[in-house]
Amino acid sequence: MTDKRPISPIRTSDRKVSRRRFLTGAGAVTLLAALEACSLTRDISSTSRATRTPYPATAWSTSIPTPSSTAAPSATPTFTPTGTPSRTATGTPSRTPTPSGEEGTAEPTATPTETPTPTPTPYPPGPPSKLGLFVTRADGQIDALVRLGKPALVKTLNLDANFARYIKENSPTTIVVGRIVLDQVDLTADPIPLAQEVANKLLEVALEPTRLQYFDAWEAHNEPVADSVDKMQRLADLEAERTRLLGEQGVRSVVGNFAAGHPPLELWQHFRPALDAVRRYKGYLGVHEYSAPIMQWGSGALQSTPGADEGDEGWLTLRYRKAYRGYLEPMGYGDVPLLITECGVDGTVANRPGPADAKGWKDFQDYWIANGLRLDTPGVYMDQLLWYDAELYKDEYVKGAAIFAAGASQGWESYEILGRTIELLTQYLQVHPPEQLG
């Protein structure tokens, strides 16, 4: 299978990082109709190649109840994007202002009672979730999610060995992946010396006794741009050698960690040496999957090309199925365990609707509301994540997906899920517990 719609690099070099390039989105689309068609809660495709027990069709309830005086949107309204909606200074929907309390008023004004946020209907129990977190720093809400929700995956830039210990003591089934910050890899250079250099840096951190005990695997370069046969072959040799050097010291690797929409699908056939090393040293393949203005964009029938339909696959989210079905399975690597080492809403993807300058999910809140979605935007985002989780459940080889980001660093605040979003996620994970260790 050949990707006939190559996706341009849609994220820049490193997560610390400046972006490489952003291509503005498509023209007018019937976005709300598309959103209603997929309901943000159900599978995009009514057919599935999955052989596992079907994920229960559940009407997720995370929303603030709609006032009875407000008509609900019809199932297929016609919609023309309104352009970039105005945003408040915080980038969140406007709330009722708090009285200023200035002196000199004729009569004292009683402080109004703040209307409490309605408690969402509890999530119903369901099968094990594959959702997890990308963590950059310590926070009590992260600790609570680990303790109560027991996520499938935690990928972390917080390399405190005691944090990894805390995760494993409270959630033994969680896969803990560490990442150190590296420069963008030069794929024109000899890959073997590069592999040795990277392995030395990783082993210096990973072999500390507590980390060695509690970290499951380590990434190397973030989002390498292997966009030609030669570069993919060099990356495969680099990752294979890096995996071998770490594996001989008892340290496992996550290889690849490609950006969303990458690599070009036909290049997977040249990644064989890295996949062989992963299999030998019990590592993982890693990819990133993002989309915008909602996570479903680019999958199923939600395409910028009218009439196009990718079924239960996608060009951004669910792209991993194209890689496995079209290449890895025929090559004999269909059982290689996959980690989605970053996922979520990211406005730097190419050819999308919505505000051109939006990045993380918080930047799309006003756009969602302007186009008919409910005011409870953390709940709207959760609906998208639950749709994604339901899809991941269908694929046995997917072992976890790390939502970017919990404890976002400076410059990445619009991706932050701390606050109400992580509270909803914790509630959901509590009733979708991990499979017990045998």
Order of alpha helices (4+ residues) and beta strands (2+ residues): alpha-beta-alpha-beta-alpha-beta-alpha-alpha-beta-alpha-beta-alpha-beta-alpha-beta-alpha-alpha-beta-alpha
